Amino acid sequence: MSNTKIRVENLYFSYRGRSVLRDVSVGFARNAITALTGPSGVGKSTFLTTLNRLWESTRDATMQGRVEIELQGRMRDVYDRGMPLTELRKKVAMVFQAPNPLPMSIAKNIAFPLKLAGERHRTVVAGRVEQALRMANLWHEVKDRLQDDARTLSGGQQQRLCIARALVLEPEVLLLDEPTSSLDPAATDAVEELLTGLKERLTILVVSHYLEQVVRISDRVVRFADGTIVAG
Amino acid sequence: MKPCLLERTTVLFAWAAGLLLTAAVAVLFGYLFMHGLEVLNLPLIFGKTPPWRALLLQERVFEGLFPALAGTFMLVLLAICWAIPVGLATGVYLSEYAGPRVRRVLDALFDVLAGVPSIVVGLFGFALAVFLHRHFSERIGPCLLISSLALSILVLPYIIRTTQASLEGLPREIRLTAIALGATKLQNIILVLLPKSLAGVMSGIILAIGRCAEDTAVIMLTGVVASAGLPKSLLSQYEALPFYIFYISSQYTSPEELQQGYGAAIILLLLCALLLLAAYGIRKGLTHLVFYRP
């Protein structure tokens, strides 16, 4: 059985007529952390959005190429007509650069994706919320104030909350777009420790500008330059 | 001009403009209250009718503002009820669904609608009433329903524009939060985008309430009269405070009558303030309901 979790072939992407990605072909192994590096504006973040089709929310963007991800043990063409978009995004979760908790309680933030998925059973939701917070190493810090506004948490806690929110749907792939760029060193350490622990369950792709971080957490480094992969 | 001097002049001009506006509002309010405060009492509203009998609709008010007050209140509520769903839906469509070409055309159309003088909207309402009278039922004429529909057309651009602008102004991260978690487009709009832009949307609704309460040209052509009592149905004619103020200030026969006009203007201001406070309350309540309900 191949160890490839994600396979990308001949990917081209343009935004408002400007080429952002060209002829990108690459594979990513399962249960590993791959760091995507390179200067700003070379298409790293855009590349992440082609894996869960998030770019489709952007006007004036076009994409060509093939993206396959192994989901529930089967290699699936992400752009196949039969691929339900909401299911894809549950299995290929994404966390953004700046922590973006919704203006609601900590518990409701984590339960939000479950609500979207139609899960109404309170006991099930509570159990899943606890499980996700434990996976994100946040449970002990927030268990006594689950009903507090999530925006009262520190920056690092907010980012781990966002990771927990992505984990609650039990994804297979986690995409992180510079998840520590707005955090202080202590919060960065906490997020890095969390990611290292998560790779046993997930395939993780993380965009990072920090060389030390890349060395610390990644199993492989893929370097982007001028819209294509130049190393890795 | 030196950059330093230019900056100082700009700041000074901005201060002066702000001060002038504040002074103008203060003078307006002061003038109104100076002339109208004296007559601001229960007989101005209820005349010789006992207030509780008037409020329980047991006795008609002949010499007070109660019918006009109630008429204005009903008119504003009805107009806002028609305008909110249409305005919100159109704003959402323009911001989230419309293609660039359709949006350009609709943007231009709504700009035109926003610039249509209210007397023209009133004329449209009158023509609509005549059309319905001829082709559907002779019972239909200029009435509360036609007035509220015409007013809702007048205020639609406010609600559409503020909804559209608030939605388009949301940062990319917020727009994509729920989508990245598997939300459908509609779930994203209902559960995240609209609640997050509630403040902007409500400011449009608040503007619309103010406009509905003050407009006279539209209602003059579509159903308001000087003496009708409380409207018995949507198809009845009605009284309204803005029209009362216009009528009394142009036809008064004694200084006391004119003073009543000032009193009516203060009551109209208070009614607007009440409606605006209610809108703020609803905004807070809705935000709490959507985001913080356990």
Chai-1 contact restraints between the chains, C-beta under 6 A:
chainA,res_idxA,chainB,res_idxB,connection_type,confidence,min_distance_angstrom,max_distance_angstrom,comment,restraint_id
A,L54,B,A180,contact,1.0,0.0,6.0,A-B,restraint_1
A,S57,B,I179,contact,1.0,0.0,6.0,A-B,restraint_2
A,T86,B,G182,contact,1.0,0.0,6.0,A-B,restraint_3
A,T86,B,T184,contact,1.0,0.0,6.0,A-B,restraint_4
A,R89,B,A180,contact,1.0,0.0,6.0,A-B,restraint_5
A,R89,B,G182,contact,1.0,0.0,6.0,A-B,restraint_6
A,K90,B,G182,contact,1.0,0.0,6.0,A-B,restraint_7
A,M94,B,A180,contact,1.0,0.0,6.0,A-B,restraint_8
A,F96,B,E173,contact,1.0,0.0,6.0,A-B,restraint_9
A,A98,B,E173,contact,1.0,0.0,6.0,A-B,restraint_10
A,N100,B,E173,contact,1.0,0.0,6.0,A-B,restraint_11
A,N100,B,T177,contact,1.0,0.0,6.0,A-B,restraint_12
A,P103,B,F291,contact,1.0,0.0,6.0,A-B,restraint_13
A,M104,B,F291,contact,1.0,0.0,6.0,A-B,restraint_14
A,P113,B,L181,contact,1.0,0.0,6.0,A-B,restraint_15
A,L116,B,G182,contact,1.0,0.0,6.0,A-B,restraint_16
A,L116,B,A183,contact,1.0,0.0,6.0,A-B,restraint_17
A,L116,B,Q187,contact,1.0,0.0,6.0,A-B,restraint_18
